[in-house]
Amino acid sequence: MAQSTSYVHYPMLMHVRDILRRDKTIFSFEFFPPNTEKGWGALTNRLSKFEELEPSFVSVTYGAGGTTRTRTHDLVCQLSSNTALDPIPHLTCVGHTKEEIRLILQEYADVGIDNILALRGDHPAKGCCNGDYAHAADLIDAIHEFEGASFGVGIAGFPEGHPETPNRLVQLDHLKAKVDRGVDWMCTQLFFDNNAFFDWCHQCELVGINTPTIAGIMPITTISGMRRMAELAGGANFPATLQKRLYRFQDDPESVRRVGVNWAAQQCAQLLDGGVRGIHFFTMNQSSATEEIYKALGAPSGSKLRGLHE
């Protein structure tokens, strides 16, 4: 008979303020709700691997469409009910009415979810976007005004700029407006240049933004994946040194993957040495790259990486 695993299950569904008090360094993962039965099965089979890595929490992405919205809720419920993972749903407000947002928040309150990652969301490629919310700051207000629960609120940050706001000073003003509404943590867009991240953190401090910030890391595992990242994360810079290393092995997929994971591991080590409050892995529902980064950091378990407070 197989022996039970030795990793520790912590109390579930904690408010993010309690997680921040518990963990000296946050390690979190991002999942997306699969849109096929095969995808659901594959993710379900990998969840035990993610549990063994003992993240502080996991987040689940959101789509404004009806079926996508339902899948987000279903995955959050599956994680909270059937795993040792503490899920935090993303929630976007573009195209939503106040009543729709209230109902979504009530659904999460009913199943004991304590935290929400509040995002504006992308405007539709075509046509107008009807709804009661123009900005993420408006959604933050709605979450705080909701009477059914007291949610922890997270927001997104963009160390290398937001494609819709090329003026970096104005972008910081927008970020400060969100922070001033009352937020508990901030998770950044993916980046590959730690110097840009640390400089942005200093810029945030200059305008009075001192929110605990979790750095977004996404290992490059294929050349095509890098090109997709460039499309999805507008503004992200791919340093020339990284590109040279990747293209040197462009005809060798395993070497490309090794280079990308090694770069991400080096990023994480430097971020930790620099005192980052946490690291958020964009996993694409795959556990292997994150496992390799953990090993490269020399951590026997997630709890060792997180450095639990006494």
N, C-alpha and C positions, 0 to 999 in steps of 0.2 A: 504494500500500500504506500502511495506517495506521502511523504511527510508534508505537513503544513508549512507554508512559507513563514519566514521570521520577521517580515516587515510589520511595522506598527500601524494599526488603524487608529486614527485620531478622531475625536468627536466630529460628527459631520455637520454640515450646514452652519458654519460659523460666520458671524458678521466679520467683514474684512478688517475692521478695526481690531478685533480679537486676533485675527491671523497675523496682522502686522505686529501686534504685541508679542505673539508667540514665537514668530520666526525672525531671526536676525537678518536673514536674506531670503527673499521670496523666490521660489522657483515654481513657475506655472506653465501650463500647456494650453494650446488652443486646438479645438476640434471644430469640424464643420459637420452638419447633419447630412449623411449620405442621401442621395436621391434615388437609389436603387436598393432592392433587397440584398443583392450581392454585396453592395457597399456597407449596408448595415451589418451583415454577417461578418464581414472582414473586420470592421471596427470593433464589434462585440468580442471577437476572438482575440483582439489585441489589448483589450482593456486591462487584463491581468498584468500585462507587461508594463502598462502605464502605472498601475497601482504599485508595482514593485519599486518604481522610481520615486514614490512618495512626494508628489508635488504639493505645494501649499494649497493650490486650487487649480481647477481647469475652467476654461471659458468655452462657450459654444456660440458660433457665429449665427447671424440672423439675416433672413431675407424678408422683405416687406410683403411678398406675395402670400396668399392664403395657405397654400400647401407647404411652402417653405417655412412659414411661421409656425405651422403645426409641427413640422419635423423638428424645429428648434426646441419647442416645448417638450415633445416626446423624448428627445435625447437627454434634455436636462432632467426629466423625471426618471429616465432609465438610470442615469448616472447617480442620482441622489438616492434611489431606492435599492439598486442592485450592486453598487460598488463602494469602495472606500474613498472615492474621489468626491471633492466638494465642488459642484458645478456653479458657474456664474454665467447667466445668459447675457448675450449682447442684445440690445434693443435699439433699433433705429426709429426715428420719428418722421422722416420724410414721407408724405402721402397719407399719414394717419390723422384721424380725428381725435379729439380729446377723449371721446367715449371709447374708441378702440384702444387707446393707450391705457385707460383706466381698467378695461376688461383684461388686458394682457397682464397688467400689474396684479390684478386680483387673482388671476390664474396662478401666478407664481407665489403670491402670498398664501394661497390655499394649500400649496404643497411644501411650504416651509422654506422657500428660497429667500435668502437674506441679502443678496447683493445683485446689482444690475450694472452692466457696462453701458453707459448712455452715449449713443452716437447719433449724429445727424443722418447719416446714410447718403448714398449716391442718388442724385436726381436722375429720373428716367432719361434715356438717350433721346427719346422722341416725345413730343407732346408736353402739356403742362402737368404739373404735379399738385393736385389738390390736397389740402390737408390743413391742419390747424397749427403746424409747427414749422418754423423757418430755420431754426438753429438748434444745436444740441443743448445750448443753455436753456432753451424753452422746455426741453424734455427734462432736464435736471430739476427745474421748478416743479414740473408735474409730478415727478417721483417724490419730491419732498412734501408736496401737498396731498399726496395719496394717504388716505386715513386708515387703510387696511394693514399697513406694515411700516416699519422704519428701515428702509433699505439702505445698505451701504452703496455708494455711488462711485463708479469709476468713469474715467474719460480717456480719450485718445490724445496722444501728443505726436508731433511730427518733427523729429530732429533735423531732417534735411529739407524741411519746407513742405507746404501743401500746394498741389498743382493749381488749385483755384485761387490761391493767395500768394502771388510771387513776392509781394512786399513782406519781408520777414518781420519788420517791426509791427505791421498791422496784424500779421499772424499771431504774434505774441500778445497783442491786445485782445484778440479773439480768445486765445487760450486763457488769459487772465480773467476774462468775463465768465468763462465756464468755472474756473476755480473759485471765483468769488461767490458763485451760486451755492457752493458747499459740496466739495467732493472729498473722497477718502484716499483715492490712489489714481495714478495715471499710468497707462500702458502705451508704449510708443509703437509707431510704425516700424517695420523692419529697417535695418540699416547695416552697412558693411564697413563703415569708417568710424571707429571709436572716437577719433579726435573730433569729428563733427558732433557726435553725441555729447561728449564732455563739454564742448564749447557751447552747445545749445543749453545744457543744464546750467552753465554759468549765466547765460543770457536770461534764463527763467528766473534765477535768483535776483538778477538786477531789477526785474520788474515786480518782485515780491511773490513769485511762485515758488513755494517750498513743499509742494505736495509730494508724498512718496512716489518715486518714479521707477517703473519696471521696464527694463530695456528689451525691445522686441528683437529676437534673433531667429533667422530662418536659414538653415544650412542649404547651400546649393548642392543638389545631387545630380543634375543633368544640365547640359547647355540649354536645351529647350525650356527647362524649368526656370533658368535665369532670365530668359527672354520673357516668359510669362510674368515673372516677378516685376520686370521693368514696366509691363503694361498695367499690372494691378496696383503697384506701389509707386504711382507717379511721383517723381522727384528723387527717388532713391538713387544714390550714386554707387556705381560699381568700380572701385579703385582699379587703376591700370594694372597694378601688381597682381591683383586677384584675377583679372581677365587674362593676363599673360599666362598665369599658371593653369587656368582652366583650358584655354585654347591650345596650350602646348600638348594637351592630352585629349583633344576633342574627338579623336577616333578611338579612344579607349574609355568607354563609359565607367568602368570601375575606378580608373585613376581619376577621372573627373569627379566622381563622387567622393573619393578619398581627399582630394584637394579641397572641395567645398566643405566637408565636415571638419577637416583640420583647421581651415580658416575660421569657422564658427567656434571651434573649441578654443582657438587662440584669442578670439574676440572675448569669449566668456571669461577666460583667465584674466585678461587685462581689465575687463570691467569689474570683476571681483576684487582685483588688486586696487582698483581705483575707488572702491567703496560703494559701488552701485547698490541700490536698495533691493533690486531683484532682477531676475531674467525671465522673460516670457518666450517660450518656444512655439513658433508657428509650425505645428507638427505635420499638417496635411494628413492627419489620421494615421501617420506612420510612426512607429516607436523606435526603429533601429538607429536612426541618426542621433536622436536624443540620447539613447543608451550609450552610444559611442562617445558622445561629448561628456557624459557623466564619467565614463571610465577615464577619458583623457584628463579630466580634472582631478582624478585620483580619489574620487568619492566612492566608498563602499555602499552608501545608501543616500537617499534623498534627505533624510533627517540630518545626516552629517553635513551635507552641503548647506542646508538651511540654517544650521546652528541654532537649535532651539534655545530660547531664553529659559533660564532656571525659574 
